[in-house]
Amino acid sequence: MNVSEARALGKSWYGATRDGSVDTAQTRDPLSGKSLGNARLWWTFTRGTAITSVIKSASTDSLALALQDVRYAADASATSSIPIANGSTSVRNKWLELDYAGVADAVDKNVALQPTLFAGLATDKADLAKLRDLGRKVIVWSGLADDAIPPAGNVNYH
């Protein structure tokens, strides 16, 4: 592995940021879920998680929805899932043209759409007041090497 490959892998383990930076002197708080860390967009996977499928298969459906532009959806050559079909344009894979700022913009737009477009799917702000008032408890579990839900996100939610 050369230095460029090692740097790219380090960025993958650090997680997506607004500017492509990696905080090499990060504290335990970002790893534990107490804070996101320097310029991070979302929680990252713990080291040892099998992220091969995340890297090899582009799932850009939420990106296309957030940007409200089907051209950002992956075509069949980039994804193992069923690609979005839309006869209005033959342009696909514009996600490949995004830089760090473009990804950050898409994440911000996705978050802004959550109360409306994704209201039934957003679980990061669930109102559990009724359960609390009834004296009920909730058990939340995720694997420490889960390739879908980073465990630090669950810790932060709690």
N, C-alpha and C positions, 0 to 999 in steps of 0.2 A: 504494500500500500504506500503510495507516495503522499507527500505533504498535502496536496490539494484534496485528495480523496479523504484523508484523515480529517481535514478541516470541514469538508462537506458532511462527513459522518458525525462530527462533533456538533454541527449545526442541527442535524436531524435529532440528535438526542437532547439538545438544549430546547428545541421547539421554535416555531415560527415567531419572528419578531418584525416590528415595523420597518426596521432598517437593515436586517440581515446580521445584526451584531450578536455576539455571544459574550455573556458576562462570565469570564473565566474565574473570577473571584467571588462567585455567587455564594450566598450564605445558605444555611439549611432551610430557611423559610420557603423559598421558591420550590424546593424539592419536596417539602412536607405538605404544601397546600395552604400555607399561611398567607402567602402573597405570590403574585404572578412572577415577579422578578423584572429585571431591566428590559423594557420595551417588548416584553412577550405579549403575544396575541391570545394565546390559550394555553392550557396545561399540556405538558408533553408526556410522553410515555416513559416509564421507568426503564433503565438499562436492563437488557436481558429480554425485553418484550420482542416477540417475533413481528417486526414491522415490515417484512418483505412484501406482504400483500398490499400494504399501504403505499409503499414506494413504487411497486411494479404496476399497479392498476389505478389509473386516475379516476376517481369518483368526483366528478365536477358538477353533479346535479344541483347541489345547494349553492354552488358558485354561480351557475347560470340563473338560478332563481333569485339570488341576492342582487345580482347585477341586472336582472330582468332582461337578459339577452341570451337567447339560445345559442348564439355563436360561441359562448364560453363553455358549452357542454362538450364532453369528450366524444369522439367518434369511436366506432367499433375497434379501430386499431389501438386505441389507448386504454380501453376498459374491458374487463371481463364481464361486466354486467350489461344489461340491455341498454344501448345508448338512447338518448332522447331523440325522438324522430320529429322533425318539423319540416314540412315542405316549403316553408317561406324562404329558406336560405340553405345553400349547400355549404356555407362556411362553418367550420367546426374547429375545435382545439385552440381557440383564441386564449385559453388559459395558459398556453405555452408562452405567450407574449408578456405575461404579467411579471412585473418586478416586485420587490419587497413592498413598495408603497402601494402598488396595485392590489396586492393580496390583502394588505392592511385595510384598504378602502373597501374591498369586498367583504371582509369580516365585519367592519363597522356597519355596512349596509345590511348584512345578514342579521346582526344584532338589532338594528333598528326595525327590521321587518318582523321580528319574533312576536311582538304583542298582537300583530294582525295576521300576517300570512302563516306564521308558524305557531299560533296561539295554542293549538291542541297538542303540539309536540314539545314546546319549551318546558323543561322540567327544572331549570335552574332557579326558578323563583316560585316554586309551588307553595301555596298557602296551606300550611299544616296546622293553622290555629284551631280548627275544629277537633283534630286529633289531640292536640295539647289540652284543650279545654275539657275533653272527655277523659283525660288522664291516660290516653293510649300512648304506645311507643311504636317507633318505626325502626326496623332493622334495615340498614343499607349495607350492601356487600358488593365488592368488585374485586376481581383478581388483581394481584400486584403486578402481573404481567399481561393485563388485558389489552388487546390491540384495538379496542373500540372506545373504551372509556378510561382515560388516564386516572389512576387512583387519587392523585393530588386534587383533581377536580371534585371528587366526592368529599375529601377532607375539607376543602374550601367551602363546599355547599353546607356542610354541617356547621 
